[in-house]
Amino acid sequence: MTELNKDFQNQETQNTQGVNQEVIPDIFEATDIEKNKTMAGLAYLIFFLPLIVCPESKYAKFHANQGLLLFIVAIVGNIVLGMIPIIGWMIMPLYAIGILIIGIMGLINGFGGKAKRLPIFGKYNILK
């Protein structure tokens, strides 16, 4: 019986070690998440909306920060690629599709009640 428990524990550690998803557990209250899911999802369309509607919500503020990061990266990337003749202009549509995909991931996380950081640039905090 103990060998079965050891095998199960080994499988658990293998599964958790192979997956690198940064989830923020136990920081946000369940009532805060349930109450502000809509604002968290909308933060990826209009990043400052949760800051106006529910400024006391840590969950909505987390997603507002992620939405602001997405907005900044999109604007800066478009400016930089726009300044590079021909090659930059050719890469710009691919960059826009990448930003769109990351934004959809954020929308799904916000509406789904998950506090996952966006890939690549989501580790930074601008809003406190």
Secondary structure as UniProt FT lines:
FT   HELIX           2..18
FT   TURN            25..26
FT   HELIX           30..35
FT   HELIX           37..42
FT   TURN            43..45
FT   TURN            47..48
FT   HELIX           49..53
FT   TURN            55..56
FT   HELIX           58..83
FT   TURN            85..86
FT   HELIX           87..112
FT   TURN            119..123
//
